[in-house]
Amino acid sequence: MFKQVVLVLVLAANYLLFAENLIVRLKDGTTVSYNLQQVKSVFFTDINSSSIEDKIKLAEMQITLMKNYPNPFNPATTIEFDLSESGIAELFIYNQNGQMVEKLFTGDLNKGCHSFTWNANSKHSSGAYFYKLSVNGECRINKMILVK
């Protein structure tokens, strides 16, 4: 069993998403690779004038993205999240190559719990997919598995 890891990335770093790995190139040129099976959540933020610790606290307060259910799924799964404040939200689905395959939602959402269902139907093949939630500049990404 893998230890659950939470990643906080600063947008100044370059990152690539490959099937089962997240590869991050830091500002100093070093490269770090994370196995996505070990990653519980990925938080993307910018550094601006706040300290990284402040950004982590802010990220933890604004969006709580739950694991989709069922997972693995066929053909539909439910994605739930909780917002501590209202904002402009986007919920997108990506394949394991990092290509966006569907826009589930784009628009204003009030604070509170929200739920969306993704129906993969016959247009998507079996494999790993990622759902990305962006609200007010903060992002969360989780992994899900489609089994046909």
C-alpha positions as CSV (number, residue, x, y, z in Angstrom):
1,M,0.0,0.0,0.0
2,F,1.3,3.4,-0.9
3,K,1.7,6.3,1.5
4,Q,-0.7,9.1,0.5
5,V,1.2,12.2,-0.6
6,V,-0.1,15.8,-1.0
7,L,1.8,17.9,-3.5
8,V,1.9,21.7,-3.5
9,L,3.3,23.1,-6.7
10,V,4.3,26.7,-7.4
11,L,3.2,27.8,-10.9
12,A,6.7,29.2,-11.5
13,A,7.9,25.6,-11.8
14,N,7.3,23.8,-15.1
15,Y,5.5,20.5,-14.9
16,L,4.6,17.6,-17.2
17,L,1.9,15.0,-16.7
18,F,2.8,11.5,-18.1
19,A,0.4,8.6,-17.6
20,E,1.5,7.5,-14.1
21,N,4.0,10.2,-13.3
22,L,4.1,14.0,-12.6
23,I,7.5,15.4,-13.5
24,V,8.3,18.9,-12.1
25,R,11.2,21.0,-13.2
26,L,12.0,23.5,-10.4
27,K,13.3,27.0,-10.9
28,D,16.9,25.9,-10.0
29,G,16.8,23.4,-12.9
30,T,16.4,20.2,-10.8
31,T,13.7,17.7,-11.8
32,V,11.5,15.8,-9.4
33,S,9.2,12.9,-10.4
34,Y,6.2,11.7,-8.5
35,N,4.3,8.5,-9.0
36,L,0.6,9.5,-9.3
37,Q,-0.5,6.4,-7.4
38,Q,1.1,7.9,-4.4
39,V,-0.4,11.4,-4.8
40,K,-3.6,12.1,-3.0
41,S,-4.1,15.6,-4.4
42,V,-2.1,18.2,-6.4
43,F,-2.5,21.9,-5.5
44,F,-1.3,24.5,-8.0
45,T,-0.8,28.0,-6.8
46,D,1.4,31.1,-7.5
47,I,3.8,32.7,-5.1
48,N,3.2,36.5,-5.4
49,S,3.8,38.3,-2.1
50,S,2.5,35.6,0.3
51,S,4.7,32.9,1.8
52,I,4.3,29.3,0.6
53,E,2.9,28.4,4.0
54,D,0.1,31.1,3.6
55,K,-0.6,29.7,0.1
56,I,-0.9,26.2,1.5
57,K,-3.4,27.3,4.2
58,L,-5.4,29.3,1.6
59,A,-5.5,26.3,-0.8
60,E,-6.7,24.0,2.0
61,M,-9.4,26.4,2.9
62,Q,-10.9,27.2,-0.5
63,I,-11.5,23.9,-2.3
64,T,-12.1,20.4,-1.0
65,L,-12.1,18.0,-4.0
66,M,-13.4,14.5,-3.0
67,K,-12.5,11.3,-4.7
68,N,-15.0,10.4,-7.5
69,Y,-17.3,7.5,-7.0
70,P,-17.5,4.8,-8.0
71,N,-13.8,4.4,-8.9
72,P,-13.1,2.5,-11.1
73,F,-16.3,3.2,-13.0
74,N,-18.2,2.3,-16.1
75,P,-19.6,4.4,-17.7
76,A,-20.5,7.1,-15.2
77,T,-18.9,8.5,-12.1
78,T,-19.8,11.4,-9.7
79,I,-17.3,14.1,-8.8
80,E,-18.1,16.1,-5.6
81,F,-16.4,19.1,-4.1
82,D,-16.9,21.7,-1.4
83,L,-16.2,25.4,-1.8
84,S,-15.6,27.7,1.2
85,E,-16.4,30.7,-0.9
86,S,-18.3,31.5,-4.1
87,G,-16.4,31.9,-7.3
88,I,-15.8,31.2,-11.0
89,A,-15.3,27.5,-11.4
90,E,-14.2,25.1,-14.2
91,L,-14.3,21.3,-14.1
92,F,-12.4,19.6,-16.9
93,I,-11.6,16.0,-17.7
94,Y,-8.2,15.0,-19.1
95,N,-6.9,11.8,-20.5
96,Q,-3.6,10.2,-19.5
97,N,-1.8,12.1,-22.2
98,G,-2.8,15.4,-20.6
99,Q,-5.3,16.3,-23.4
100,M,-8.6,17.8,-22.3
101,V,-11.4,15.4,-23.4
102,E,-14.5,17.2,-21.8
103,K,-15.6,20.3,-20.1
104,L,-18.1,19.3,-17.4
105,F,-18.7,22.8,-16.0
106,T,-17.7,26.4,-16.5
107,G,-19.4,29.2,-14.6
108,D,-20.2,30.8,-11.2
109,L,-20.8,28.6,-8.2
110,N,-21.9,29.5,-4.7
111,K,-20.0,28.3,-1.6
112,G,-21.1,24.9,-0.4
113,C,-21.2,21.3,-1.7
114,H,-21.5,20.6,-5.5
115,S,-21.8,17.4,-7.5
116,F,-21.3,16.6,-11.2
117,T,-21.6,13.4,-13.1
118,W,-19.3,12.4,-15.9
119,N,-20.7,9.9,-18.4
120,A,-17.8,8.5,-20.4
121,N,-20.2,6.6,-22.8
122,S,-18.6,4.9,-25.8
123,K,-16.5,7.9,-26.9
124,H,-13.8,7.3,-24.3
125,S,-11.6,4.2,-24.0
126,S,-10.6,2.4,-20.8
127,G,-7.8,3.9,-18.8
128,A,-6.7,6.6,-16.4
129,Y,-8.4,10.0,-16.5
130,F,-7.9,13.1,-14.4
131,Y,-10.5,15.7,-13.3
132,K,-9.3,19.2,-12.7
133,L,-11.3,21.7,-10.7
134,S,-10.2,25.4,-10.8
135,V,-11.9,28.0,-8.6
136,N,-10.7,31.6,-8.2
137,G,-7.2,30.7,-9.4
138,E,-6.7,27.6,-7.2
139,C,-6.7,24.1,-8.8
140,R,-7.1,20.5,-7.6
141,I,-6.6,17.4,-9.7
142,N,-7.6,13.8,-8.9
143,K,-7.2,10.6,-10.8
144,M,-10.0,8.2,-11.9
145,I,-10.1,4.9,-13.8
146,L,-12.6,4.0,-16.6
147,V,-13.0,0.3,-17.0
148,K,-15.0,-1.1,-19.9
